[in-house]
Amino acid sequence: MKTVKILVVASVFPPHVGGLEKCAYQISTELARRGNEVVVYTSNFPKSKPNEFKAGILIHRIPVFVKIFGVPAEPFLFHMLKEDIDLIHVHIPPIYGAISSLMLAKIKHVPIVLTFHNDTFGKNAWQHLVELVYKVVLNKVILKNVNIVTVPSQAYYAELKHVGVERNKIRVIKNGITS
């Protein structure tokens, strides 16, 4: 069986602690365990080894130059161009890595899978405005141009169908709980 080279893009990744980070790590390690070649691009936040091989995956951590609302907003595209890949798997929010991933998928002519972890909610007028722009870009550009969207619940499935994502593109994959 042919080894598939999968590029995983996540704005944050362990050692950063959180749900998206843990999910991206678990999926990446399982894909590697199943014989795939997995390369992760993430931000170097918090600062750690810029490149490391761990649990069967190669991790590239890109220096953080800009944060928007405390979240690294790195243009991963220039770093990812050198990769010879078969598939891209991007985790959102935020959408910065998704935009780079879409451009890379078009350049490399490879499919893209997007995992939609959760929605964003602004806390003040400025954040509500940013959230509105975010949702327009997410709904009109990103979700329309990926091959598959995975969501953790039926509620997100219904929400994405409501904003016009084709039903056959959405897969519900519930997050596992491990201790």
C-alpha positions in Angstrom: 0.0 0.0 0.0 1.3 3.5 -0.9 2.3 5.8 1.9 0.2 9.0 1.9 2.0 12.2 2.8 -0.3 14.3 4.9 0.3 17.9 5.7 -1.4 18.9 9.0 -1.9 22.6 9.6 -2.9 23.9 13.1 -2.3 27.4 14.5 -1.4 25.8 17.8 -0.1 22.4 18.7 1.4 20.8 21.8 3.1 21.8 24.0 0.3 24.5 23.8 -2.6 23.2 25.8 -6.1 23.1 24.5 -8.8 21.0 22.8 -7.8 21.8 19.2 -4.2 21.1 20.0 -4.9 17.8 21.6 -7.3 16.7 18.8 -4.8 17.7 16.0 -2.0 15.8 17.9 -4.1 12.7 18.4 -5.3 12.6 14.7 -1.7 13.2 13.5 -0.2 10.4 15.6 -2.9 8.0 14.6 -2.4 8.8 10.9 1.3 8.1 11.4 0.6 4.9 13.3 -1.4 3.7 10.3 1.7 4.1 8.1 1.2 7.6 6.7 3.9 10.2 6.5 2.6 13.2 8.6 4.2 16.6 8.6 2.7 19.3 10.9 3.0 23.1 10.5 2.1 25.1 13.5 3.2 28.3 15.3 6.1 28.2 17.7 3.8 29.3 20.6 4.7 28.7 23.3 8.3 28.8 22.2 9.8 25.3 21.9 11.9 23.3 19.5 11.4 24.7 15.9 11.6 21.2 14.4 11.1 17.9 16.0 10.2 14.3 15.3 7.7 13.0 17.9 5.4 10.0 17.9 5.9 9.4 14.2 5.2 12.9 13.1 7.5 15.7 11.9 6.6 19.0 13.5 7.7 22.4 12.1 7.0 25.3 14.4 7.1 28.7 12.6 8.1 31.8 14.6 5.2 34.0 15.7 5.4 37.5 14.5 1.8 38.6 14.7 -1.1 37.7 17.1 -4.7 38.7 16.6 -6.7 38.5 19.7 -3.9 36.5 21.3 -3.9 33.9 18.5 -0.9 33.4 16.2 -1.6 34.6 12.7 1.2 33.1 10.7 1.4 32.9 6.9 2.4 29.2 6.7 2.2 29.1 2.9 5.8 30.1 2.2 7.1 27.5 4.6 4.8 24.7 3.2 5.6 25.3 -0.5 8.6 23.0 -0.3 6.5 20.0 0.8 5.6 17.2 -1.6 2.2 16.2 -0.3 -0.8 14.1 -1.1 -3.4 15.6 1.2 -3.8 18.7 3.5 -5.7 18.5 6.8 -6.3 21.9 8.4 -7.8 22.6 11.8 -9.8 25.8 12.5 -10.4 28.3 14.1 -8.6 30.5 13.5 -8.7 30.7 9.7 -5.2 32.0 8.9 -3.8 28.5 8.4 -6.9 27.6 6.3 -6.3 30.4 3.9 -2.6 29.3 3.4 -3.8 25.7 3.1 -6.4 26.5 0.4 -3.7 28.4 -1.6 -1.3 25.5 -1.2 -4.0 22.9 -2.2 -4.7 24.9 -5.4 -0.9 25.2 -6.2 -0.2 21.5 -5.5 -3.5 20.1 -6.8 -4.2 18.1 -3.7 -7.4 17.6 -1.7 -8.0 19.4 1.6 -9.8 18.2 4.7 -10.9 20.8 7.2 -11.7 20.1 10.9 -14.1 22.7 12.2 -13.5 22.6 16.0 -15.8 25.4 17.2 -17.2 28.8 16.3 -16.0 32.2 17.4 -17.9 34.7 19.5 -16.9 38.4 19.8 -17.0 40.0 23.3 -17.1 43.6 22.2 -18.0 45.7 19.2 -14.6 45.5 17.6 -14.5 41.7 18.1 -18.0 41.4 16.7 -16.9 43.2 13.6 -13.9 41.0 13.2 -16.2 38.0 13.8 -18.5 39.1 11.0 -15.6 39.4 8.5 -14.3 36.0 9.8 -17.6 34.3 9.1 -17.9 35.8 5.6 -14.4 34.6 4.7 -15.1 31.2 6.4 -18.5 30.6 4.8 -17.9 32.2 1.3 -14.3 31.2 0.7 -13.0 28.5 2.9 -15.9 26.1 3.5 -16.9 26.2 -0.2 -13.4 25.2 -1.4 -12.5 22.3 0.8 -13.2 18.7 -0.1 -14.4 17.5 3.3 -15.3 19.3 6.5 -15.3 17.3 9.8 -17.3 18.6 12.8 -17.5 17.3 16.3 -21.3 17.4 16.7 -24.7 17.3 14.9 -25.2 20.9 16.0 -22.2 22.1 13.9 -23.4 19.8 11.0 -26.7 21.6 11.0 -25.0 25.0 11.3 -22.8 24.3 8.3 -25.7 23.0 6.2 -27.6 26.2 7.1 -24.8 28.4 5.8 -24.7 26.4 2.5 -22.0 23.8 2.9 -23.0 20.8 0.8 -24.3 18.0 2.9 -22.1 15.4 1.3 -19.0 17.3 2.3 -19.7 17.3 6.0 -18.7 14.4 8.3 -19.5 14.3 12.0 -16.6 12.8 13.9 -17.0 13.2 17.7 -14.0 14.0 19.7 -12.7 11.1 21.8 -12.0 11.4 25.5 -8.8 9.9 26.9 -7.4 10.2 30.3 
